[in-house]
Amino acid sequence: MWLRIIFSTPLAVIAYFLVWFVPDFPQGQFLWYLLFYCLFETLVTCFHVPYSALTMFISTEQSERDSATAYRMTVEVLGSVLGTAIQGQIVGQADTPCLQDPNGSAVASEGANRTHSTTSPRETQNAYLLAAGVIASIYVICAVILTLGVREQREPCETQQAEPRSFFRGLRLVMSHGPYVKLIAGFLFTSLAFMLVEGNFALFCTYTLGFRNEFQNLLLAIMLSATFTIPLWQWFLTRFGKKTAVYIGISSAVPFLILMVLFEHNLIVTYVVAVAAGISVAAAFLLPWSMLPDVIDDFHLKQPHSRGTEPIFFSFYVFFTKFASGVSLGISTLSLDFAGYQTRGCTQPRRVKFTLKMLVTITPIVLILIGLMLFKLYPIDEEKRRQNKKALQALREEASSSGCSDTDFTELASIL
């Protein structure tokens, strides 16, 4: 686990930097970016899976794992805020001007902020490289802190397993576990909804709302709001339960998405809605990841002989996150292409503006509702969670007193 984190970090940093580097050869630039972007995503996944799975290894207490998840997601969102601020402030100083439309008019839509820039392409490239270098440095610092500052605390029985499970056998057991499948399905749809909003937010602010120079600040407002409200959601889920927090937290995004369209070209209202939307983003970040350890505990009770499956649970959780990101990118790209989107245009056709509204409002709302219906099928409520906690605690105590053999652990689980 630690080897993957250590060896993937420098390679991921190099790949990330090369993503923003513009090669001198004009032919084959597409393959250059495709290669290094795919390489970067692969290496980040190699880092993210063991990093996420550490939640199950730093404690056996549900409350401590929930607290660790809240801290982890708070820092992740804070990292997104920091990255947004760094990228926005550095690159924003060397913004590339928009291109005139075919009729020669560079006048943006009503209420839009006009861009007057004389920045050369070389200066813009250097600004992106500088931002990439700063973010890559932070990546390395965080990886060093993780490697040196976190220690695993394994269960006493784990080191005495007589027969480790093969990957494919463990995968079959994991993917046949009902609560995990239902949680993944709900997580997939809600993640896709928020990724559609995130991926099209800049274009939506620029061409639909008319705030060409404000989208970085609006995105920063959303992420800051999410950062400060994650502790609030952590308190809420411990007080009222995780399923209730999911319903309230994720569904609260729906009215904010509608308001953002109803009050177009009103910058103050847009900032208010952005801050409010950050509350839902915090719930979408925290709650699904907080529910995953409960699924793993339930799996251990039903399959007590199958140990060491935690990385499989987390790896497929990360996989579906990447899958949702890819689907979101594909839907957005194809939709905007069919609508006639003009790259870097000062204005866009009405069909593009309508498509952006659909991508940022109607489509995410439908996906959120589907995801919430799937979460309704998720069987682990607070009562079930308390039962699992007591049963696991009894298993550990009995197994410890009986010598902690794999056979005894299995027999105790079947009795409970």
N, C-alpha and C positions, 0 to 999 in steps of 0.2 A: 504493500500500500504506500509506504513512504518512498520507495524507490520510484514509483510512477510520478509522485509529486515532484521529487528532486530532479529527475531527468527530463520531465516534460517542461519544466519552467523555463530554462534558458532557450530551448527550441521554440517554445511558444512566443517568447519575447522577440526572437529573431524573425519569426514568421509574421508577427503583428507589425513589426517595423517595415518589413518588405511589402506588406499589403498597401502601405501608404507611399511607397517609393515608386516613382514614375520612371520606368526603364527608357533608355535612349532609343531603342528600336521601335518604330511605329507598328510593324507587323508582329502579331503574336502577343500584344499587350493583354488581350482578353484571357489567353491561356496563363499568362503570368499571374494575373489577379485571381483567376479561378484556382490555380495551383496553391498559392500561398494562403488564400482565404480558407480553402478546404483543409490545408495543413494546420492552420491556426485553430480552426474549430475542432479538429481531431485532438490536438494537443491540449486544448482547454478542457475537452471532455475527459482526457486522461487525468487532468488535475481535479476536475469538479467531482467526478464519481467517488474517489477515495476521500476527498475533502468532505463531501456530504455524508458519506457512510460513517465517518468518525463520530457522528452524533450517537450511534448505537454502541460505541466502544468506550466513550468517556464516562458513562454511568449506566446503571441498571434501573435507576429510579425514573418513573414517568415524568414527575414534576421537574427533575433536573434536566432531562432531555428536552422537555418543552421549553424550559428556560434557555437552554443552549441553542435551540432552534430559533427562538426569538432574538437572541443576541446575534446569531449568525445572519439572519435575514435583515436585521437592522444595519449591520455592518455592510452587507451586500448592497442594500439600497443606498447607504451612505457612499459606498464606492461608486455607484451609478451617478449619484449627485456630483461627486468629485470629478468623475470622468466627463460628465456633461459640462461642468463649469470650466474645466481645463480646456477641453476641445472647443467649447463655444467662445471662450475669451481669447484664446490664441488664434484660432482660425478666423474668428469674427473680425479681427484686426486686418485681415487680408482677404476679405470676402470677394468672390468672383461676381462681376456684374451680370445681370440677366441679359438675354439676347432679344433683339427686337423681333416682333412678329413679322410674318411675310409681307404685310402692308407697310412696314417700315416704322410702325409706331411703337414706342417704348413706354407708353403710358399704361400703368397697371390699372387694375380694376378700382372702382370707387372705394376710397378709404384705405387703399394700400399704402404702405411706406415705400417711397421710391429710393432706389439704390444708385448712388453716384460713386463709382469707384474707378480708380486708375491703377489698381494693383496689377502687377505683371503676373503672368502664369508661374514664373519661377519663384516669385515671392510667395504666392499661394502654396506652391508645392513645399517650400521650406517651412511654412507655417504648419502644414499638416505633419511634416516630419518632426518638427519640434514638439508638437502635441503628442505624437506617437512615442517619442523618446521619453517624455515626462511620465506618461501613463505606463510605459514599459518598466520604468524605474520603480514606480509604486508597486507594480505586479511583483517584481523581484523582492522588494522589502517585505511585502505581505507573505510571500512564500517562505522566506527565511523565518519570520515570526511564527508561522504555522508549524514549520518543521522543528524548531527549537523549543517552542512553548507548549505543545500539546502532547500529552502522553495517554496511551490507551490503558484502560482498566478492564481487562478481560474477566469473564466469569470464571470461578474456580473450576467448573466442570469442563470448560472449553478445551483446556490443555490435555484432557484425558480422553478425548474422543478416539474410539477404536477404529472407526472407518469413515474417512471423509467422503462426502458425496461428490460425484462428478458434476461438472458444470451443467451438462445437458439434463441430467436427472434433476438437479436443483432448479434449473430453469423451468422444467415441466411442472414441478411441484408449485413453484412460485406463480406461474401464469395460470394455474388451475385453482388458485386461491380466490374465492369469490369476492371478498372485500377489497382485495388489491385491484382486481379487474375493474370493479365499479368505481373505485377511487381514481384510477388512471383515466377512465373514460370521462368522468366529470372534470378532472384536472385538465385533460386534453382540450375540451371545448372552452372552458373558461380561460385557459392560457392562450388559445387561438384568438379569442375575443380581445384580450388586452394587447396581444402582439399586433393585431390589425390596427388598433388605435395608435399604439406606439410607432409602428412602422410608417404610418401615413400622416402622423401628426404634423410634421414639418410642412408637408405639401398642403395639408388642410389649412394650417395657419396662414401660409403664404398666399394661396390662390382662392380659398373660399372665405376665410375670415378677413383677409387683406392685411395681415400683420407680418410682412416680409421680414422685418428686423426684430421681431419679438418672440419667435417660436423657441429660441434657445432659453429665453427667460421664462417663458410659460412652462417649458419642460422642466426647468430647474425648480419652479414653484411646485409642480406636481410631485417631483421626487423628494423635495424637502418636506412637503406635507406627509408623504408616505413614510419618511424616516422617523418623523416625530410621533406618528400615530401607531407605529408597530407596537411599542410598549402598551398603548391603550388597548389594542386588540389582544395582546397577551393577557392582560387583566380580564378582558371581557370573556375570553374563552375559558379561563379558569373559573370564572364566576357563573357563566350561563351555559357552558358546553361548546364544543367545537362545531357541531353541526348547526347550532343556532347562530354562531358567529359567522359561519360560511354563508348561510342564507341572508343574513342582514348585511354583512360586509360586502359581498360580491354584488348582490342585487342593488345596493345603494348607488352603484355606478350608473344604472339605467337613467334615472332622472337627470343626472349631471350631463350625460351624453346628449340627451334631448335638449336641455337648456343651452348647451354650447351652440347648437344650430339655430334655435329660436332667436337668440340674441346675437346675430352676426354683426360684425363691425363695431361692437361695443367692447373696448379693450378692458374696462374696469370689470364688467360682468364676466368677461372671459377669464380674467385672473381669479375672480372669486370662484368660478366653476372649476378652474384648474386646481386650486387649493382643495376644494371639496372632493374632486375626483381622486386626489392623492390618498384620501382616506380609503377608498375602495381598492386602489392599487396596493396599499399596505396589506389589506386583507387577502388579496389575491397572491401576494408574495408569501405571506406567513402561513396561512391556514392549511393549504394542501400539504406543505412540508411538515407542518406540525402533526398532521393526521397519519403520516406514513409510519412513524415508530409504533403507533397503536396497531396498525395492520401487521407489522412484523411480530409484535408480541402475540397477537391472535394466531398467527401462523405457527409460532413456536409451541403454543399450547396444542394445536391440532397436529403438528408434525414435530414432536419433541426430538426425534432422532435425526432431523435435518438441521444441522448447525452450520454456521458459516455462510448462510445464504443472504446476509445483509447487503453485500455488494451487488448482488443480482437485483434485489429490490430497488436500490438506489440507482443502479446503472440504467434500468429501464425507465425509471422516473425521469432521469436526465435525457434519455433517448427521446421520450415523448415530448419533452420540452423543446429539443432540437427539431423534432418532427413538426411540431406546431409552428415553430419559427419558419421552417422551410415552406410549409403550406401557406402561411401568411404572406411570405414574400412572393410565392407563385401567384396567389390570388390577386394580390395588389398589382404586380407587374402586368399580368395578362389583362386585368380590368382596365388599368390606365392606358395600356397600349391600344385596346379596342376602342377606348373613348377618344383617342387622338392626342394623348399627352405629348407636349413639346418640351424636350429637355432644356432646362435653364431658361425657358421662355418667360418674358415679363408678364404675359397674360396667357390664359388657357381657354380653350373652348368651353361653352356651357356644359357640354357632356362630361368634361373632366371634373368640373366643380360638382356636378351632381354625383358622379362616381365617387369622389372623395367623401361627400356626405354619406353615401351608402356604406363606404368602407369604415367610416369612423363612428357611425351612429346605428343604422338599422341592422347591419350584419353583426356587429358585436353584441347588440341587444338580443338578437335571436340566439346567438351562440351561448350567451350567458344564461338565458332561460333554459336551453337544452342541458347545459352543464348542471344547473341547479336541480333539474328533474332527475338527472343521473345521481347527483349527490343524495337525493331523497331515498334512493335504493341502497345507499351505503349503510350497512347494518350495525356498525360499532357506534353506539351512542354512549352517553356518560355512564349509564348503568352497566352496560357491557364492558366498558373500559375499566370500571372499578372491580368487576368480577375477574377480569383477566389479570389485573394487578395483584389481587389477593391470591389467585391460583398460581401465578408465576412465583410470587414470594414463598408460597408453601412448597413449591417444587424445589426452589433453591435451598431452602432450609432442610428439607428432607433429604435431598441429594447430598448436601454437605455432610449431614450426620451419618449417611449410609455409605460413605466412601466415594461418592460422586462418580460412579461408573455409568457408562452410557446405558446399560441395560436397566439399572435401577431408575434412571431418569425417565426412560420411556415408560416403565411400568407405573411410576408415580403419576405421570401425565395421563395415562389411560384411566387410572383410578379417579383422578380429579375430574 
